[in-house]
């Protein structure tokens, strides 16, 4: 006789229960592929980071010391070597100050046309773009923590003819990968 709350399961019910239990164990397994390995985290970015990610993976990615004038045409990518913030010699105080960390900068030639300068980083850090000694305000920003291609991308409206200084600060890294491109101006 069965008790009022006791159930009798047949062989097909036990197989179904076993399949559900195995599926639950697979979901909790440390051997499953993380979502960002497939690039799913990158889909949350406000714009595509594919080109920046491809530039970061280039075999000939140069390490550039802080303070250097970059004369290569855009788009370009490089690893900026940083120094402790107090010794970085940034031309302009960073807009956002933090708890020390590392910082660095590069000088960029004046753009030949008005447009949007897109700066993409492989890790979290603060980006300042200076034109004529004054910081420019970002016009757009995207950042995705679980994107393996890039961590942060910022766009600044720039005018033709004004030399630029790109400053990086607020990171604990010894170097940061940067991808810089000039997009057409929004009309």
N, C-alpha and C positions, 0 to 999 in steps of 0.2 A: 504494500500500500504506500502511496506517495503522500508525503506531508503536504499541507496546503500551499507552501511556497517552494516546494522542491520541483525541479524540472528534470525531464529525461531527454537527453540529447542523443540523436541518432548519429551514424557515421558521417553523413553529409554535413550536418551542423558542426561537427568537430573539425572537419576539413576546412570549412569556411572560417571558423574561429582561428585555426592555425594559420591560414593565409593572411588574415588581418593582423595577427600577432607578428608574423614575419615582416609584413610591410611596415608596421610600426617600428620594429627594430632597425630596419634599413633606413628609415627616416632619421632615426636618432644616431645612426652610425657615424663615427668620425671619418670614415673612408669615402663618404659621398662627396661629389664635386660641389664646391661652393658656388652660389649663384653668380658671383662676380667673375668667376673663371670663364664663364660663357659670355661675359660682357653685358649681362642684364643690368648691372648697376649703372652702366654708362647711359642707358636709355633714359634715365631720369634727368640727365643734363639738359639745359635749355637749348643747346645747340650741339652739333656733332663734334666729338673730340677725336675722331678717327685719324685725321691728318696729323694732329698734334702727337697722338700716340705713336704713329708711324715714324715721325721725326725723332721722337725719344728713343726708339728702338734702333736707329741707324747705327751701323758699326763704327762710323767715323765721327761720332759725337765728341766735339772738342771740349776740353776743360778750359775755361776762360777765367783769368784772375780778375778780381774786383778792380774797378776803375778803368778798365780797358775801353777804348773806342772801337766799336764794331763797324766794320765797313762793308760787310757782306750784304748782298741784296736780300730783301725779305721775300718769302718766308725763310726763317732760319731757326735752328735749334742748337743748344749748347748746354753744358753744365757750368753754372757759375760757382766758382770757389768763394766761399764766405769766410768771414773772420768774426771774432767776438764783437758784438755790437759796439762796445766802447772803443774798439780799435778800427772799426770798419771805415771811418772817414766819410760817411755819407754826406753828399753836398747839401742836402736839406734834411731837417729833422723829420723822421717818419711821422705820418699822420696819426698812426696808432702806435703807442709805445707799450711795451710789455715788460716781462720780467727778464730782460737781458736777451740771451739767445745769440744767434748769429745774424749777420747782415752783409750786404754787398751791393754793388751797383755796376752798371755798364752805361756807356754813352752811346747813343744811337744817332746816326746822321739825320738831318732834317728830311721828313717825308717829301716826296716829289709831288704829291697830290693830297688833298683833303681826304680823310677817311676815318675808319675805325681801326685802331691798333689793338689787336687781340694778343694778350699775354696769357700763356697757359703754363701752369706749374705741375710738377709730378707729385708734390706734397704740400701740406698746408704751410702758408707763409703769408705775410702782408706784402702787397704790391703797391708801390707809389710810382706814378709817372709824372715827371717834372718837365715843363716847357717854359722857357724864359724865366727860370728861377721860381716858378709857382707850381704847386701840385695841381694836377688835373683831376677832376671828379670822374669816377667810373660811370659809364652810361648803361652798362649791363654786367651781370655777374652770374656765373654758374659754378657750382661745386658739388661733387658727388664723392662721398667717403668711400664707397665700395666699388669705384670704377678703377680697373687696373690700367687704363690708358692714361688718365690724368686726374689730378685731385681738384684743381681750381682753374678757372678761366675767367678773365676780366677784359672788358672792352672799354677803350677810351676814345673819345672824339679828338682827332689831331688835325692841325692845320699844316698845309704845305709850307715849307721854308723855316720851320722852327725846330732847331736841334732838341733832342730829348735826352733825359736821364731816367733810366729805369732802376728803381731801388727795390731791393728785397730785404725784409726784416722779419723778426718775430718767429724764427724757426730754430730748432735745436740741431739741424743738420749741418754738416761741413760743406755741402754743396747742394744745389738745387738745379734740376733740369728745367729749362725754359724753352718754350716754342713761341716765336713772335711772328705775326703776320699782319699785313695791312689789308683791310677789307674796304670795299667801296663805301663812300659816304652815303648815309641814308638821306634821301631827298624828301 
